[in-house]
Amino acid sequence: MARSLPRGVRPYRRWAPAVPVLAVVGALLTACSGPPAARAPEVLPRVEAPYDRAVRKALDEVPGSRLVSVGLTDVSAPRPVWKTDVATADGTVHEVRLDAVRAQLINTSVPAGQSAAGKARTAALVGSAPLLPEEAVKKVKAPDFGKVNDVRLEKGPDGRTVWSVTITTIERGHTHTYEIDAAGGKVVESSTAAPSASAASAASGPSGVPGVPGTSGVPGAAVRVAV
């Protein structure tokens, strides 16, 4: 005999969610989670030691020196190399080579053929650049999402001293080169080079060292824009 409940009291029933509701919730969770985002491709993956680490090591190797140029060579080799030129107070250029993986010293040398006039020009060039190279890089590095592969001090077309900074970017492997006024810090010119031209530029190393023979490496196929 069934037991009767007091008047106005409803019988207890265990609640069970409708199957369609569970299906909708599951679909929403799957859509929100999705597959993990793919990692962006790395620029110059073999280059683990950045340019500024190579510069610090080179300056420590030649006490009292200042940077003239730093650039990557042997980019496609298992161990690419940072070729760094630093100058002492009298304008003598010292070449310091470090591996670009751990920034370990390979060798240091003083290139032959540096004339007194060449040393004087180098000393004057370095003396006309109060802006530090890392300060010049900060002016242009953030927007490009790449790696610095060349920084060098040189005279611009208008005669002013500039830091030339080249960055290899993720997008299509292009390089962007900027000229930053070494006195005021303003970006005065920029250029973009296609991958073939950028590879040649990166492999050639730094250029524009006055009085040091055989240091040419001006990139080609570039679109230059005055700022």
DRENDOGU-102068 format. One record per residue (C-alpha): residue number from 1; residue in one letter; x, z, y. Coordinates in steps of 0.2 Angstrom, whole numbers, plus 2048, in hexadecimal, padded with zeros to 3 digits. Example, Ala and Ser with C-alpha at 12.3 -4.5 7.8 and 13.67 -1.06 7.14 Angstrom:
2
+------+------+-----+-----+-----+
| resi | resn |   x |   z |   y |
+------+------+-----+-----+-----+
|    1 |    a | 83E | 827 | 7EA |
|    2 |    s | 844 | 824 | 7FB |
+------+------+-----+-----+-----+
! end
This chain:
227
+------+------+-----+-----+-----+
| resi | resn |   x |   z |   y |
+------+------+-----+-----+-----+
|    1 |    m | 800 | 800 | 800 |
|    2 |    a | 807 | 7FA | 811 |
|    3 |    r | 80B | 808 | 81D |
|    4 |    s | 802 | 806 | 82E |
|    5 |    l | 80B | 808 | 83E |
|    6 |    p | 804 | 812 | 84D |
|    7 |    r | 7FA | 808 | 859 |
|    8 |    g | 805 | 7FE | 866 |
|    9 |    v | 815 | 7FF | 85C |
|   10 |    r | 81C | 7EE | 856 |
|   11 |    p | 825 | 7ED | 846 |
|   12 |    y | 839 | 7EC | 846 |
|   13 |    r | 840 | 7DB | 843 |
|   14 |    r | 853 | 7D6 | 842 |
|   15 |    w | 857 | 7C9 | 84F |
|   16 |    a | 860 | 7B9 | 849 |
|   17 |    p | 866 | 7AC | 856 |
|   18 |    a | 85F | 79B | 854 |
|   19 |    v | 86C | 78F | 84C |
|   20 |    p | 86B | 782 | 85B |
|   21 |    v | 870 | 790 | 867 |
|   22 |    l | 880 | 794 | 85C |
|   23 |    a | 884 | 782 | 85B |
|   24 |    v | 883 | 77F | 86E |
|   25 |    v | 88E | 78F | 871 |
|   26 |    g | 89B | 789 | 864 |
|   27 |    a | 89C | 777 | 86C |
|   28 |    l | 89F | 77F | 87D |
|   29 |    l | 8AD | 78A | 877 |
|   30 |    t | 8B5 | 77B | 86F |
|   31 |    a | 8B4 | 770 | 87E |
|   32 |    c | 8BB | 77E | 889 |
|   33 |    s | 8CA | 782 | 87E |
|   34 |    g | 8CF | 770 | 879 |
|   35 |    p | 8E0 | 76B | 873 |
|   36 |    p | 8EF | 773 | 87D |
|   37 |    a | 8F5 | 769 | 88C |
|   38 |    a | 904 | 75D | 888 |
|   39 |    r | 915 | 762 | 890 |
|   40 |    a | 91B | 757 | 89D |
|   41 |    p | 92A | 74C | 898 |
|   42 |    e | 93A | 754 | 89E |
|   43 |    v | 946 | 74A | 8AA |
|   44 |    l | 958 | 748 | 8A4 |
|   45 |    p | 955 | 754 | 895 |
|   46 |    r | 967 | 756 | 891 |
|   47 |    v | 96B | 75D | 8A2 |
|   48 |    e | 968 | 76F | 8A0 |
|   49 |    a | 974 | 775 | 8AE |
|   50 |    p | 96D | 771 | 8BF |
|   51 |    y | 977 | 769 | 8CD |
|   52 |    d | 979 | 77A | 8D7 |
|   53 |    r | 980 | 783 | 8C8 |
|   54 |    a | 98E | 775 | 8C6 |
|   55 |    v | 991 | 777 | 8D9 |
|   56 |    r | 993 | 78A | 8D8 |
|   57 |    k | 9A0 | 788 | 8CA |
|   58 |    a | 9A9 | 77A | 8D3 |
|   59 |    l | 9AB | 784 | 8E3 |
|   60 |    d | 9B1 | 793 | 8D9 |
|   61 |    e | 9BD | 788 | 8D0 |
|   62 |    v | 9C5 | 783 | 8E1 |
|   63 |    p | 9C4 | 792 | 8ED |
|   64 |    g | 9C1 | 78F | 8FF |
|   65 |    s | 9B9 | 77E | 8FB |
|   66 |    r | 9A9 | 775 | 901 |
|   67 |    l | 99E | 769 | 8F8 |
|   68 |    v | 9A0 | 756 | 8FB |
|   69 |    s | 996 | 74F | 8ED |
|   70 |    v | 98F | 753 | 8DC |
|   71 |    g | 988 | 746 | 8D0 |
|   72 |    l | 984 | 743 | 8BE |
|   73 |    t | 98E | 738 | 8B3 |
|   74 |    d | 98C | 733 | 8A0 |
|   75 |    v | 97A | 737 | 8A2 |
|   76 |    s | 976 | 72F | 891 |
|   77 |    a | 984 | 738 | 888 |
|   78 |    p | 980 | 747 | 87D |
|   79 |    r | 989 | 752 | 88A |
|   80 |    p | 987 | 74A | 89C |
|   81 |    v | 993 | 750 | 8A9 |
|   82 |    w | 992 | 756 | 8BB |
|   83 |    k | 9A0 | 74E | 8C5 |
|   84 |    t | 9A2 | 759 | 8D5 |
|   85 |    d | 9AE | 756 | 8E4 |
|   86 |    v | 9B2 | 764 | 8EF |
|   87 |    a | 9BE | 764 | 8FE |
|   88 |    t | 9C9 | 772 | 904 |
|   89 |    a | 9CC | 776 | 916 |
|   90 |    d | 9D9 | 768 | 919 |
|   91 |    g | 9CE | 75B | 911 |
|   92 |    t | 9D6 | 75A | 900 |
|   93 |    v | 9C9 | 755 | 8F3 |
|   94 |    h | 9C9 | 75D | 8E2 |
|   95 |    e | 9BF | 755 | 8D4 |
|   96 |    v | 9B7 | 762 | 8C8 |
|   97 |    r | 9AE | 75C | 8B9 |
|   98 |    l | 9A2 | 767 | 8AF |
|   99 |    d | 996 | 764 | 8A1 |
|  100 |    a | 984 | 763 | 8A6 |
|  101 |    v | 97E | 76D | 897 |
|  102 |    r | 987 | 77E | 89A |
|  103 |    a | 990 | 77A | 8AA |
|  104 |    q | 9A1 | 77E | 8A1 |
|  105 |    l | 9B0 | 777 | 8A9 |
|  106 |    i | 9B8 | 767 | 8A2 |
|  107 |    n | 9C6 | 765 | 8AE |
|  108 |    t | 9CB | 765 | 8C0 |
|  109 |    s | 9D6 | 758 | 8C9 |
|  110 |    v | 9DC | 752 | 8DA |
|  111 |    p | 9D9 | 740 | 8DB |
|  112 |    a | 9E8 | 736 | 8E0 |
|  113 |    g | 9E9 | 72B | 8F0 |
|  114 |    q | 9E2 | 737 | 8FC |
|  115 |    s | 9EA | 732 | 90D |
|  116 |    a | 9EC | 73E | 91C |
|  117 |    a | 9DF | 734 | 925 |
|  118 |    g | 9D3 | 735 | 917 |
|  119 |    k | 9D5 | 748 | 916 |
|  120 |    a | 9D2 | 749 | 928 |
|  121 |    r | 9C2 | 73F | 927 |
|  122 |    t | 9BC | 74A | 918 |
|  123 |    a | 9C0 | 75A | 921 |
|  124 |    a | 9B6 | 754 | 930 |
|  125 |    l | 9A7 | 74E | 925 |
|  126 |    v | 9A6 | 75F | 91D |
|  127 |    g | 9A8 | 768 | 92E |
|  128 |    s | 999 | 75E | 935 |
|  129 |    a | 98D | 765 | 928 |
|  130 |    p | 987 | 776 | 92C |
|  131 |    l | 978 | 773 | 920 |
|  132 |    l | 97C | 779 | 90E |
|  133 |    p | 978 | 76D | 900 |
|  134 |    e | 96C | 778 | 8F8 |
|  135 |    e | 962 | 779 | 908 |
|  136 |    a | 962 | 766 | 909 |
|  137 |    v | 95B | 765 | 8F8 |
|  138 |    k | 94D | 772 | 8FC |
|  139 |    k | 947 | 766 | 909 |
|  140 |    v | 942 | 758 | 8FC |
|  141 |    k | 942 | 75F | 8EA |
|  142 |    a | 931 | 768 | 8E9 |
|  143 |    p | 926 | 758 | 8EB |
|  144 |    d | 92F | 74E | 8DE |
|  145 |    f | 92E | 758 | 8CE |
|  146 |    g | 93F | 752 | 8C7 |
|  147 |    k | 951 | 756 | 8C6 |
|  148 |    v | 95F | 754 | 8D3 |
|  149 |    n | 96C | 749 | 8CC |
|  150 |    d | 977 | 745 | 8DB |
|  151 |    v | 97B | 74E | 8EC |
|  152 |    r | 988 | 747 | 8F8 |
|  153 |    l | 98E | 749 | 90A |
|  154 |    e | 990 | 739 | 913 |
|  155 |    k | 98E | 730 | 924 |
|  156 |    g | 97D | 728 | 927 |
|  157 |    p | 97B | 717 | 92E |
|  158 |    d | 979 | 71F | 93F |
|  159 |    g | 989 | 729 | 93E |
|  160 |    r | 981 | 739 | 93B |
|  161 |    t | 986 | 744 | 92C |
|  162 |    v | 979 | 745 | 91E |
|  163 |    w | 977 | 74D | 90D |
|  164 |    s | 971 | 73F | 902 |
|  165 |    v | 966 | 747 | 8F4 |
|  166 |    t | 961 | 73D | 8E5 |
|  167 |    i | 953 | 743 | 8D9 |
|  168 |    t | 94E | 73B | 8C8 |
|  169 |    t | 93B | 73E | 8C6 |
|  170 |    i | 930 | 73F | 8B7 |
|  171 |    e | 924 | 731 | 8BD |
|  172 |    r | 92C | 721 | 8B6 |
|  173 |    g | 93D | 727 | 8B7 |
|  174 |    h | 93F | 722 | 8C9 |
|  175 |    t | 94C | 72A | 8D4 |
|  176 |    h | 949 | 72F | 8E6 |
|  177 |    t | 957 | 730 | 8F2 |
|  178 |    y | 956 | 73A | 903 |
|  179 |    e | 961 | 73B | 911 |
|  180 |    i | 960 | 74C | 91A |
|  181 |    d | 969 | 74F | 92B |
|  182 |    a | 977 | 75B | 927 |
|  183 |    a | 976 | 763 | 938 |
|  184 |    g | 963 | 764 | 93B |
|  185 |    g | 95C | 764 | 92A |
|  186 |    k | 94F | 756 | 92D |
|  187 |    v | 94C | 748 | 920 |
|  188 |    v | 951 | 738 | 929 |
|  189 |    e | 94F | 72B | 91B |
|  190 |    s | 949 | 729 | 909 |
|  191 |    s | 94A | 71C | 8FC |
|  192 |    t | 943 | 719 | 8EA |
|  193 |    a | 94C | 710 | 8DC |
|  194 |    a | 946 | 708 | 8CC |
|  195 |    p | 94B | 710 | 8BB |
|  196 |    s | 959 | 703 | 8B9 |
|  197 |    a | 961 | 706 | 8CA |
|  198 |    s | 95F | 718 | 8C8 |
|  199 |    a | 968 | 719 | 8B7 |
|  200 |    a | 977 | 70F | 8BF |
|  201 |    s | 977 | 71B | 8CE |
|  202 |    a | 977 | 72B | 8C3 |
|  203 |    a | 985 | 724 | 8B8 |
|  204 |    s | 990 | 71F | 8C6 |
|  205 |    g | 991 | 731 | 8CD |
|  206 |    p | 993 | 737 | 8DF |
|  207 |    s | 99A | 72B | 8EC |
|  208 |    g | 99F | 72A | 8FE |
|  209 |    v | 9AE | 736 | 8FD |
|  210 |    p | 9BA | 72F | 90B |
|  211 |    g | 9CC | 72D | 907 |
|  212 |    v | 9C9 | 72E | 8F4 |
|  213 |    p | 9CB | 71D | 8EB |
|  214 |    g | 9BE | 717 | 8DF |
|  215 |    t | 9AF | 722 | 8E3 |
|  216 |    s | 9A2 | 715 | 8E7 |
|  217 |    g | 991 | 716 | 8DF |
|  218 |    v | 984 | 710 | 8EB |
|  219 |    p | 973 | 70E | 8E2 |
|  220 |    g | 96B | 6FD | 8E3 |
|  221 |    a | 959 | 6F6 | 8E2 |
|  222 |    a | 953 | 704 | 8ED |
|  223 |    v | 944 | 703 | 8F9 |
|  224 |    r | 94A | 70D | 909 |
|  225 |    v | 93E | 715 | 915 |
|  226 |    a | 943 | 71D | 926 |
|  227 |    v | 93B | 72D | 929 |
+------+------+-----+-----+-----+
! end
